[in-house]
Amino acid sequence: MKKTLLLLALCTGPLVFSQYWQQSVSYSMDIDLDVEAHQYDGTSVVVYTNNSPDTLLKVYFHLYFNAFQPGSMMDVRSLNIKDPDRRVADRISKLTKDEIGYQNITSLSQDNMGLNWSISGTVLKAELSVPLLPGEQTTFNMTWNAQVPKQIRRSGYGNKEGVEFTMAQWYPKLAEYDKNGWHPDQYVGREFYGVWGDFDVTIHAHRDYVLGGTGYLQNADAVGFGYGNFEKVRVRKNKKRVWRFKADRVHDFAFAADPDFVHDQLQIKNGPLVHLFYDPATANVKNWKKLQEGYLQGYFDFMASNFGKYPYRQFSIIQGGDGGMEYPMCTMILGGGADFESFTGLFVHEATHNWYYGVIGTNEALYPWMDEGFTTYAEEECMNILFDRETENPHVGAYRNYVYIDTAGLREPLSTPADHFDFNMVYSINSYSAGSLFLNQLEYIVGPFAFDAGMKRYWSAWQFKHPTPEDFIRIMERVSGLELDWYLSYYVDQVKSVDYAITSVSPVMNGVVISLARLGKFPMPIDLEVEYAGGRIERMTIPLISMYGSKKGTDHVVQAPWAWTHPVYELKLNTGGQEINNVKIDPTGRLLDISPGNNVWNK
């Protein structure tokens, strides 16, 4: 019996540790905001649960505001990169003592025991007094004071449209620990990765300020939060209002505050209550109002139908920040845009991040293309419907960007971490354009039915779980029945180009031989369209041998597979004596061919 139990333990033990797990955290925070000094005092109780199979001996906290100091990594990076972000440029290097940001930790303990801790740049490292065993929980108590920086990037006070406080990355945030270990990434300028958890945040702010952000307001009546009733509950002079927000299953918490905010509300049918906060003196009020006239409803309907239903009861659109930036259950956008379609596009992009940044929660620092790219893909599909563009392929702009950096020799692998690209431009095109085209070309490979089913299954299977690229591609393999690891490898880890050509169409007995050449080193399946002299269209698909199958649900006739080792492929076509007018490779334009001029043969 003992031998049987030992054998069972040996067989099942590794399986238990190989199963999916993730850490969890609960924050209870209380901050007192001095709006005149742009400073605040804070306390936090952080309850951390170790769901990993590892014993933890240390923890890390992010102190993001420390980036906004002359000589910080963000500052020096901006001063030295060849194409700095114009919003940052040399502005950090010129901040005065009253304009810099900082988070000064005054005390930190673990289960009421003091900790040894040190700060390097934007990261605090603490050695645990008691190791945190698998399955156990510990509590950190922290006090700190902080200064909100002059608004430069995302966070800060006094943005260019006059919004007083954009409070993002404002609190000491526990770093993520996953199967690859700790992720104590310094804040150099790009993306974020956080622990799923619950937030209970109390904010003491000047009586005249209106707040909006992540979470559900717990004391709406006390602060007079609603349509036009804010003035009715003015508190006595020199007193502060207390705002309390709660949010569950989010990995960050952000808010904005301004005395001039107007607050609108719109209940989406079969969707969330949307809050809108904007300053009528600097925002284009017509655009904020027009957005509520069917566009918000259409947006949430489109996303639910095509990608997945938004899982929270509330969403906030807030004027603030330095352009557009996503946070759980809310987004910060500039409000002064004159063109309604561009304004809506900004909203659609930033709101859609709440699917891929907010709920899927990939590690943006490692895989920015999974967040920005998937968001851009959904944005372009949505805008095509919202504004009745009727474009067959709404991603042609992304295609042009991709071809530009490819033919210019500037491409870097998509697997490059977000902060480590040689050029900001290449980061942007890789993450936004190439990321969206990863999906557009994948639809070409697996077919529209498998692709649509895969996107929805990805949403339902990986909500609140931090998936990797491999997790996503496994979903697409299951729904399509195809092997797709080759596609992920070529697209993400390499910089080889897709380039195919029709080299000849030669008459033979009873038909023609169509000769194709693979000129680039990135192998792909090929769709062919043949148009006969009488107008009849015949469509064929040549799968890649590595797929071990072909896409289904289309009218394409499946041909013999093309081996990636073979640079040439010949297709013999029985034409029944009919003449051929032309032959096209990929008439839908979804194949990322960098030189499409040789993809068409005309009689």
Steps between C-alpha positions, in 0.01 A plus 500: 500500500784741588669425167173575320458833679861595429459419132178704488675796663789482255262487205263774613733741677655659188158526340373704793792743476466529122139614527409863455525725806523869574556722800228713660502821702263725690567873555338719763631855451427837652652818356475865590548725196636854531384654173701821543837336573432208260596262777327230700550267795401137471455183698442155359429152627600247238391139548702275269422133429772274362324258265827395339686174571799707617604633840549876471784668687448854368247730338519803272287814483482745209548868587413647161506870593876474563544492121416870477831627634803633309747217445240222525506211255197646323674836470832363375333260259301787349814714469692227318256313277518612137131590472375598848130520582417868444286500813808418707803624303719691751216614728588274793855637508357850548260427786546714809486378860129585517424326170675164539319187609594273784365233732676510834439186707498584871420155642457143377428188702399138443246358746603773745869415465746750358661436161836574348432684177679712243397713201661497156344747258132417478515166684504416872647163601409355840652191663222311676528455874319168469513298174164481323424132439281366217133553577567742785402864545680798649414864571713805425435830672647806332494875548635746248491856381519601141517790260300495179727598208424766246308311235741363239411137433164353601500615864532842653340832576403776257486328162498708182120528509501620859377184673641526850580140599548186293584246769642197324785282630464704819529244784765242605393206286601140569693350210378184328650157566418227250650180360793707370570653841480863611436785257648808673519700176634853535264768367680617188197605303297214365268231626374343823438163663322451830347257747126434480330617813240702687523869588336702776619859459405801711598844369480824699486784246412868490125556526472651151665210313307238302663154476456213258697186420535131575243332719153558638438806715377383842375832637336670203232668708751644744702671228201594283615295205241509224315722254536856612462437874864553589434856616220394735730327745780754524688443822612777731784729397855362531371144532581206275270252341566129553468276195504123539537264204503121482605281209533123478711296256709784362877539479527877548309798631493848344293815543485861388387807695407851392272773639355574156399150394150457361360154560269325253362147531364261240364153570595259221229244421632159599823672603662729754406838640739740325625808687649789303713770667618803306574870540263700277753784480760288315311196370302493176164460675319422173720194451449379857125535458488348152695198622205422725253510207522138392877465461565372853214253467626390160852458633409277793262298280773447240761391755259262674396343171846460350747467787325459835274682742651764727490336846458798734187703577673834444737677263635857517629729224707778653670804356860488617852380435708574193307338217325174570575240765317198634439395859265238646137606463596839355703690245666841495473691172556854385175682442585782262481319166307679228435200275232271639615189316857538631365567849290185481795302369705607801220393733453167321869417517546589865173337609587180313813474712263405780458169320865417431687708757227512763342153500732270301799668664800381300844610612525821298867548585584174320216480246387855417375375161244276669340794675551787255466282192187312602348830613588668169353210303169521688501882477536497121231235460266696728558839334429339164152414630428807716566738211367282216831502316422169326871430456576137414832517684512781759866423585666633184658790692664256738622302199672809355675566833617139521636495145682828563709375793552163332631641172700767686680229699371637831294207623581353838346176632161542663649308793714807580395633844306827477769727643786354296423596139765711325238745374171616646355489149592134460349419839176671392475332161597161642259519789200669336522422128686168495305386804168563328622339177598190697125449543399616153741255335404226745141532378637448149669179619222336703192648333241744634285251692786344695651844558179650640442196720861513618485865602188437707643185654819685588289759683299246694793271584764755598317780682695611809784254432797676332531277187816472291529488118516121525171493693333702225633289215389179676145637500518566127642153438212338688225685316662470154642149529827634351854511630607863536821500703696577183298818449562625853873433469546669162283798588611572855857375538642569153514784247471301179280644223197367317552533125334284237469532122322352202788425264307352207171357376586247229258306276511123515266228378150557645604801702782712634783478750517792742852542635543672837819604674572568865746790490493582870601275788168515688290207366123541482200321352388654172152590380460519122219651299467408131270702276396342171417685180128444553514663843495181708711518817678199647665522844765267634712476812844344528560418867843497653613146579573607859127566554404130460167603356333799341245764590135406487176683437601674177443428130872446440595168340783346702815414306804293596702660782813707438812397695693790652824351365382540140540845343282411199150354471320394183124468482350318204150629432249331273330794329257300287619691197411841641743788474628668817489877529698537821636326808538669840673406821290602803247738343379600850837660584545327836828329410789716624680488168754781493504514120148431369569629150593150381195335657284549190528344156293642214448346162 
